[in-house]
Amino acid sequence: MKTILLNEWRIVSRNRWFLFLGISLASMLALSSYLGIQETKSLSNLEREASAHIREQWDNQGAANPHGAAHYGTYLFKPTSSLTGFDEGVNGVVGKTIYLEGHSQNDAQYSEASQSVMATRFGKLRPSLILQLIVPLFLIFMVFSTVRQERESDRIRLLIIQGGDYQGIISGKIIFYWLAGTVFLGISLLVQVLMDTTPLDSGTFLRMLMLFVGYSAFYYIICSLTAFFGANLRKTGTALSIMMAVWIIWGVFLPRITGNLAEQFYELPTRSEFSAQMKEDRSAGVDGHNAEDDKIEAIKDSVLRQYQVASVEELPINFDGILMQTDEEFGNKVWDKHFGNLYQVMDRQKTFVQASSIPNPLQSLQSLSMGLSGTDQKSHTDFMLKVEDYRRQFIKSLNDKHAFGGSKTGDWEWEADQEFFRSMQDFSYQNRSMDELIGATWPDVAILLGWVVGCFFLIKSIRFQL
């Protein structure tokens, strides 16, 4: 095996096209990795500055009515993952800014694609794009070239006659170009580590390690299939045509087909339909701002009995704050129903796409890459759910202050002091744990490993015909 690898290196080192293309690819990967990291740093700095500005405005609003502050609201910004520069995933098309306010669960707004024609039409040149499409194409041509040269020169026939192992020769070539693919991958990840000022924690290291394993598995699949067709088909040009067709089908057609089928089988409501359905359900609940609402009487009677008084004027608390929180809690049930259904449909779409990736390991690699980079739809949904949990605690704190902070029912002029608003905690988001990631990405890993095992036995089945 060592002799085969060294011989292959001597051949390619004398091939100017290989050197030119290899250096060009390595340069593209290094540059795209560097630019991705720089953009990630810039976005992170902007998010920190914007968050600090919003927090300063909140802290310095002075004395204010708590419920008025709930309507004033605040903004949160989706943090940029350290691996966003490697694989942008859905981050370019989903919103990054969320407005938190009372009585409403809002979706993320202001996606980068909505503000950039170039981002909408072409996306961005991330290392993941080069590693998923360009590097495999390079490997196809190189493996095809070396197998073709061996067959056309009859050197391999001489080696077989002398007792050489045909499968061993082909396996050696596969391993050599598989290693070449992992070198390109290693360059990208190395630049990521060296240029990223964020400390490399154990979680990020494990993600990068799994990325390395996933991409390496895909490169083995590409090299093995190319070598198999090149070694078995009498017309070597046919082998190249087949692999080019596979590359196009995997990279272009199957992802579009499975995506369209997922949308048809598990259809999402339009934004207008979604809003109308929530508005209709929301109108059936308590309106905390409408004193004539019949549903308020039952709540009022319960509170009066609890405090053993005859009227809301005698209550030692502010009944308006109680109503505001009751209004919120009913709204939360409505949001849970509709947003929950929305996220369930998205999960079904994801499951369908993962299952449909069995004939397309590239799609499994793309799904795995986005998941590990924290830029897939599941990561975005996780962020939105945690934001909503924070919003509910945030609004409840304001309503509780309005109800139990010392004001009386009907006193909408009462104000909480500035220290109360300064005491409210900031939102802090933690990425999904490795256990959660493994639970979400294991189908992608299983499909890739299944293809690796299949390709291994495929190479074992090769027989040389003299």
N, C-alpha and C positions, 0 to 999 in steps of 0.2 A: 504493500500500500504506500509506504514512504517513497519507494522508487517511482511509482505512478504519479504521486503528488509533485515530486521534484521535477520529473520530466514534463509534466503539464505546466509547471511554473516556467521552465526554460522555454517552452513553446510560446506561451502568451507574453513573456517578457520581451520576446523578439517581434511581437506583433504590434506594430505602431498604432493600429486602429484600436486594439484592446487598451493600450496605455492611454491613448487620447480620450476614448470614451470613459474609461475608468476614472481618470483624473477629472474629467468634466463632471461626471456624476458626483464624485466625492466633493468637488468644489460647490456644486449646486446644493448638496445636502448641508455642507458646513455653512454656506451663506443663508439658506432658508432657515436653518436652525438658529443662527445668530439673529436674523431679522425677526423671527418669531419670538425669541426671548426678549429682544429689545422692545417689541410692541407690547408684550405681556407686562414688562416692567412699566412702560409708559401708562398703560391702562390701569395698572395697580396703583400707581402714584396719583392718577386723576381720581380714581375711586376713593382713595384715602383723603385727598384734599376735599372732594365733594362731601364725603361723610363728615369730616371735621367741620366744614362750613355749616352743614345742616344741623349738626349737634350744637354748634355755637349759637345758631339762631334759636334753637329750642331752649337752650339753657338761659338765654338772655331775653326771653320774651316778657320777663317780668311777671307780676301777679296777674293771674287770668282765671277765668271760669274753667274748670276741668273739662266740662262737656264742650265748651267752645274750643278748647285746645284739641279735643278729639276730632272736631270737624276741621280744624286747622291742619292736623295730621303731621306726618313727616315722611321722609323718603329713605329707602334702602337701596343699596347698589349690590348687584351680584358680584361676589369676589371672583377674581380671575385665578384659575387653577395654575399651578406651576408648570403643568404639562400642556396647557392650552397652546403654547407655542409649537408643540410637537404635532398635536392633532386638534384642530379647532372644533371639529364635530358640529353640533347644532348651535354652538354659541354665536355664530355669525347671523343666525336668522331668528333666534328667540330674544326677547327683550332682556335688558339688564337693569332697568330702573323700576322699582315698585313703590307706588304711593300708598301709604298706610293711613287709613281714616276710619272713623266710626261708621257703622251701618253698612259697610260694603267690603267685600273681598275683591281686590283688583288684581288683574293679570299684569305680568311684566310688560313694559313698554320700551320703545326706543331701541330696537335692535340695530345692529351695525348695518345690516343689509338694507334696512328701511331708510338709511341716511347716505348710502353709497351705491351708485349705479354699478361701479366696478365690482364691489363685493356681491351685489345681487346677481350679476351676469356671469362672473367668472370665478367667484370665490377667491381664496388666497393660496399662494404656493407654500404649503406647509411641508415639512419633512415627510409626514405620513403619506401625502399624495405621491411624492417621488418614490418612497419605499414600497408603496402598494401597486403602482402601475409602471413606473419607468425602470426601476431596478429589475423587476421580473422580466420585462421585455428584453433588457440587456442580457439577463441570464439565459433566456430562450435562445437568442442568437449565438451566444458563446458556446453553450452546450451543443446546440445543433452543429455549429461549425467544427468543433473538435471531434464529434462522432462521425460526421461526414468525411472529414480528412482521414480518419483512421480507416474507414471502409474503402474509400477511393484509392488510398495508397497501398492497400493490401498488406500493410504492416501488421495489422491485427490478425490477419489470416496466418501470417508467418509465426506470430506469437502463439496462436492456438495450436498450430502443428507442433511447435516446440514444447507444448505442455502448459501453456499459459492459461490462466483462469479468466474466461471471457467476462463472467459476472463480476469478478474482482476488478478487472480493468474498467468496466463501465461504472462500478461503484466508486472507484477511485476518482474518476472524472466528475461524478456527481458530487462527491465530498469536496473536491477542489473548488468547484464553482459555488457550491453551497457556502463554503467558507468565505469566498469572495463576497457573496451577498451579505453575510453577517458582518464583514468588515465595513461595508457601507452603513449598515445599521449601527454598528459600534461608533462610527464617526459621528453620526447624528446624536446619539445618546451621550457621547463624551462631550461634545460641544454644549449640550444641554446642562451637563453637570458643571463644566468649567465656567460657563458664562452666567449661570443663574446665581444671583447673590443670595437667594433664599437657602438656608441650611438644608442639606440633604438628610431628611429624617428617615426613619425606618419604613414608614408607610410609602413615601415616594420611591425609596430604593426598591421595595417589593413590587411596586407598580412597574417600574422600569425593567426589573428583572423579568416580570411576566410579559411585558412588551417584547423583550428580546427573544424569549422563548416562542411567543406567538408568531412573530415575523420570521424567525429562523425556521419554524415548522413549515410556513408557507413557501419559503425559498427551497426547502427540500422537496416539497411537492412539485414545484415548477421544474426544478432540475431533473427530478426522477421521471416525470411525464415526458419531458423533451428527450431525454436519453432513451427511454423505452420506445417511443415512436421512431426515433432516429436509428435505433439498433435493430428494429424488427421490420420496418417497411423497406422494400427493395428500392423504391424511389425516394431518395432522401428529401427531395423537394416537397413531397407529400407530407412528410413529418413536420416540416416548418409551416406548411399551410395549415395543418391541423392545430398546431400550437398557437399560431396567430389567431385562428378562429376561436380557440379556447380563451385566449387573452381578451378578445373583443367581447365574447359572450359573457365571460365572468365580470369584466370591468364595466360594460355598458348595458347590455340587454337584460340580463337576469336581475340586476338590482332594480331597474325600472319596472320590470314585469312584476316582481314580488311586491314592490312598493305600491303599485297600482292595485294589485289584487288585495293587499292588506287594507287599503282604503275602501275598496268596494265591499269586502266581507265585513269589515268593522268600521262603519262610516261614522265620522265625527259630525256633530251638528255645526252649522254655520255660526259665525259670531253673533249675528242678529237673532237667530233661533235660540241660541244659548242664553243670550241676555233676556229675551222675551219670556222664556220658560222660568228663569230665576225671578224675574220681576213679578210674574203671575203668582208663584208660590210665596214670594216674600210679602205680597199684599194681603195674604191670609193671616198673617201674624199680628202681634201687638205693634201699634204705632205709638212709640214713646213720646212723640211730639203732638199727638192728638188726644186731648183730654176727654173728648166725647166718644172715644173708642169704647164700645161695649165690653170688649175683652178686659179692659182695665179694671172693671168693677170687681171681678173675682180676685185679682191680684191685690187690690186695695183692701178688700175684706180680710184676706189672709194676713196682710201686714198689720192691720188694725187689731186683729185678734192676738197676733204675736206680741204686740206692745201694749195690749189691753187699754186702748184708747178708743174714743168715739169718732174722731175725725182726723184727717191727715194733718190739719193744722196743729193738733196736739202731739203729733209724733216728734220724738227727740232727734229724728233723722230727716233727711231730705228724700221724700217719696219719689221725686222726679229722678233721682239717681238710680233708685230701684227699678223704675220703669225703663230707663235707658239701658240698664244691663239686661233686663228681661227681653227687651227689643233685640239687643245684640245676640243673646243666646238663641232666640228663635231664628234670627238671620244665620247664625252659625250652622244650624241644622239644615237650612236651605242650601248654604254654600257646600256643606259636606255632601249633601245629596247630589248636587249638579256637578261640582268639581270632582267629587268622588267617581261619578259615572264617567266623566270625561277622562280621568286618569286610568280607569279600568279599561276603557276602549283603547287607549294608547298602549297599555300593557298587553292587551290581546294582539294589537298590531305588531308589537315587538316580538311576542312569542311566535306569531305566524311567520314573521320575517326570519327569525332564528331557525325555525323548523324548515323553512324553504331554502335555507342556506346549505343543506346537505349536499346538493350537486354543485355548490359554489363556495369553496373554502375562502375565496377572497372576501365574500360578504361576511363570513364569520370573522375573518381577520379585521375587517373594518369595524364591525360591532365591538369586538374585543378591544381594539385600539381606542375607540371613543370612550368605552366604559372605563378603561384603566386611566385614561387621561382626564376623566371627570367631565367630559364634554358631550355625553350622550343625553337622550331625552330623559332617561331614568334619573340621571344626576340633576337635571334641571327640575324635574318634578319633586325630587327630594328637597331641593333648595326651596321651592315654592311652598311646600307643606310646612317646613320649619319656619319660614317667614310668616305664614298664616298663624301658626302657634304663637309666635311672638306678638303678632298684631292683636290677638285675642287677649293675651295677658296685658299688653300695653293699654288697650281700651278699657279692660276691666279695672285696671289700677286707677284710671281717670274717673270712671263711673263710681267706683267705690269711694274715691275722695269726694266726689260730688254728693254722694249719699251719706257718708259717715264722717265727713271732714269738719262738721260743725255748722253747716248751713241748714236752713229750714225749707220745707216744701214751698215752691213758688218763688224762691229767692234766686232768680237767675243772674242777679248782679254780684252774688258772692264770688270771691276770688281766692284761689289757693296761692300761697306765696311762691316766690321764685325758687326757694330751696326744694320744694316738693318736686318741681319739674326737673331740677338738676339731679335729684336722687334716682330718677328712673334709669334702669340699666340699658346699655346699648345692646343691639343684636350681634350675636357672634355665631358664625356658621362653621361647622366642622364637616369636612368631606365624609362621604360614606366610608365605613370601616372596611377592612379587607374581607371580613366574613360576609358582609353585604355584597361586596364586589364579586366575590367568588360565587355566591348564590345567584347573582344576576348573569354572570358570564360563563358559567360552567358549560352550557350548551355549545357556545362558540369554541371553547377549549376542546370539548369532546369531539366536535366535528373535525377540527384541525388534526387532532391526534388520530382520529379514525382514518383520515386521508393519508397521514404519514405511515401508519401501519399498512394500509392498502398499497401504497406506493412501494414500500419495502418489499412486500411479497410480489409485487408486479416486477420489480427488478430481478428478484430471485427466479422468476419464470422465464427470463430471457435465455434463449438457446441460440448459439451461433451455428449457422448452416454453411458448411464448406462448399 
